[in-house]
Amino acid sequence: MFGYVVANMDKLTEEEKQQYRSCYCGLCKALGNRHGTVSRLTLTYDMAFLVLLLSALYEKDTISSKERCIIHPLKPHAYWQNKITGYAADMNVSLTYYKFLDDWIDDRNIFSLCEAKVFEEENKQIAARYPQQCNAIRECIDDLSFIEQSGELNPDIPSNCFGKLMGELFVIEEDQYSEDLRAFGRSLGKFIYIMDACMDLKADIKKERYNPMTMTASENFSTVLNLLMADCTAKYEKLPITRDKKLIENILYSGVWTKYEAENKKMKERQKQ
């Protein structure tokens, strides 16, 4: 479900590309340092966006450096980190843990149980640091599992559930920005869930898997998604963002559409053949 909140690299300047990559690399490094090398495999650009947005809002000082790593051993690369980078790394691991645990409960997939066990102790430590966020992740994933198993065809119900989860992730502390951040996260989460459902619809129908968009005509997908993203960007614009503003807005106004547009392009090409 994650992987949609990415930049449109074709529309970034070289400076913006470097800032974006350095944020991602900083998050990858934080995962390895805080939760072990294997946790780097859970890294998503969605959590890099979380770092970008919250760092811009709170104008956190960053530590920048260069290093070689296990992924890029030959050439040093730049990265930057701050307190929010560590928070996003923790949330990344907690999301991964509860997702694997949910897969085990739903499908009795022994591999999912083993993968959950890998992060079990790490998640206990994260839950002690951020009980509100981890409780929200656990409760929302449980609720979402129940909704999906029930075959609920009103897409607002599961998407609102996932939106609630995302809303809590964007609130690192209760302060003057909490209400607006929570509202923004909810809207973004709802968009991500519906986008994912639209992208997976054909495969889900073929494999007889749950998808809440089965009753929605495919020609209406763009309208629905545009309305959801319009709501999301309206809430974003309430936040006093100045730092990395163009990069963040590249992601929200263009990047989130890259996978959807690429899939539509493939579909049109197939229809021509």
N, C-alpha and C positions, 0 to 999 in steps of 0.2 A: 504493500500500500504506500510505502514511502518511495521517494525517488523522483517526485514531480516538481519539487521546489528547487529548481536548478536555474543557473544563469543561461542566457542565450549568448554563448561565447562569441558568436559572429558580430554582435552589436556592442561588445565591450572594447574600450581602449586597452592598450598594452598595460598601462598602469593599473587599470581596473582588474584585468586578468591576473596580474601579479598579486594584487590585494586579495582576490578571491581564492587563488591557489594557496596563498600563505595562510589564510584563515583555515582552509580545509586541512592543510598539513599540520597546523598547530593543533587542531582537534584530533587528528590521527595520533600525534605525539602524546597528547594528553591521555588518550585512551590507553596507549601502551604503557605509559608511566603509572597510571592510576589503577589499571585493571588487567595488565598483562598483554603480551603481544597478540594473543588470539583475539582479544577484544577489538583489535583494529579491523578485523573482518566484518564487524557490524556497522562500520562507519557509513553514514549517509550524508548527502548534500543537504538534506532537510535540516539536520542538526547544525550544519555549517551556517545555514541561513539564520537559525536561532542565535548563533554567536554573533553574526553580523548585525542583526537587528538590535539585540539587547546591548551590544557593545556601543553601537551608535547612539542609542537612546540614553544610556547612562554615561556615555563618554568615558569609558574605563581606560585607564592607562594600560598600554600593552608592552610586553617584552618581545623584542624581535631578535632573530638570530638566523644562522644558516647551519645546516648539518647534512650529513649523509644518513640514510636510514635503510632498514631492511628491504623496503620497497624500491628505493632509489639509491643503491649502494655506490654508484660510480661518480655521481655529480652532486655537490652540495646544493641544497635548495633552501629557499627562505621560508620562514614560518613566523607567526606571531600568536601570542597567547595572553590571556588575562583570567581573572576570576571566573568570568562567564564561560570561558573555554572548558574549565574543569566541570562546571555545572552541566554543560551540554554533553560532555563525555559521560557523566554519571547517568543522565537521562537516556542517552543512547543505549547504555548497557541495561538499564532497567526495562526499557521498552523491549529489548531483545529477550531478556529473561522471561517476562510475562507472556510474550508471543510464543516462545517455545513451550512454555508450560501450558498455555491454552491449546496448542496443537496436540500436546500429549493427552490432555483431558478430553478433547473432542474426538480425536482419531486413534488414540492409544498407539501412537507412533513412537516406538522405543527410541528412535534416533532423536526425536524432539525432546524426550525426557532426558537423554544423555546430554544434549546441548543445553538444556535448562540447568542441569546439575553443574555444568562448567561455570555458570555465572551465579549460582545460588548464594554463595558466601559473599560475593561482591555486592549482590543486590541487597543483602541484609545490612551491609555497611551504608549503602546509598540510602536505604529506607530510614536509617537512623539519622542521616543528615537532612533528608528532605521527605519527611513523612507525608506531608500534604500531597505532594506531587506523585509519590509512589502509590499512595492509597487511591488517588484518582486514576492512575494507569491501571492498577489491578481491578478496580471496580468497573471501569469503563470497558476493559477488555472482556470481563465476565459478562457484563450486560450486552455487549455487542455479540458475543458468542450465543447468548440466549436468543437475541433478536434474529440472528441469522438462522439458527436452528429451527426457529418457529416459522420460517419462510415468509416473514413480513415483507410485503410488496410496496409499502409506502416508504419511498427512499428518504423522506425527512427523518424517520425514526432512527435508523442506523447511522445516518450521516450526522444527526444532532448528537448522538452518543459519541462518535469519534471526534466531533467538534469540541465536546466538553473535555475530552482527554487533552486535545491540543491546546485548549484554552488554559489549562492548568500548567502545561509545560512552559508557556510564555511568561508565567508569573514567578519570577525568581524570589521576589519578596513583596510583601504587602506594603504599598506606598501610594503616592499620588498617581502613578501610572497603572496600577493594578487593574482597575476597571476597564480601561481602554485596551490594555494588553490582552486581557482575558477575552474581551469581545472580538478583538482581531484574531486571536488564536482559534476561537470557536468558528469564525467564518472561514478561516483558512482550512481548518480541519474538515469542515463540511464540504468545501470545494474539493479537497484531496480525495475524500471518500467517494464522491459522485464521479469525479474524473476517473478514478481507478475502476469503478463499476462500469463506466462507459467503455473504457479501453478493454476490459475483460469480457464484455457481454457475449460476443460470439463464441469465445472459447468456453465460457461458463454454460451457455445453452447446449453446446455440443457435448460437454462432459457432464451435463445435468447437475451443475453446481449452483448454489444460491447466488442470485444477483437481483438487487431490488429494482433495477432498471428494465426488467423484462417487459413491463407493461407500458414503457415509454417509447414512442416512435423514434427511430434513430435520427430522423431529420430535426427533431427537437433538442437533441443533445447540446448543440452549440448554443442555443438560446438559454437553456437551463444553466450551462456552465458560465456563460457570460454574465448572467444575472447574479450567480453566486460570487464570481470574482469581482463584480462591481460592488457588491456589498462588502467584500473583504478589503478592497482598496479604499473604499470610503472610510472604513474603520482605521486603516493604516494612516490615512491622511490626518487623523486626529492626533497622531503622535508627533512630537517635535523633533523630527529626524533631520539632521543636517550632514553629519559625517557619513561617508559612503552612500550618500543619498541616491546618486545615479546608479550605482551598482545594485542597491537594494531594489530600486524601482525597475531596473532591467529584469530582475528575477520575477517581480510581481506582475509587471505589465507585459512581459514577453516570454521570459524563461519558462514559466509554468505551462505554457502552451506548446513547447517544442515537441514533446512526445506525441501529443494529440495531433498536431499538424503533420508530423512525420507519418503517423499512421493513416491519416486521411489521404495524404499524398500517395502512399503505397496502394491504398484501396482504389483510388482513381486510376492509377497506372494499370492495376489488374483488370479493371473494367474496360479499359481501352484494348486490351489484348484479345 
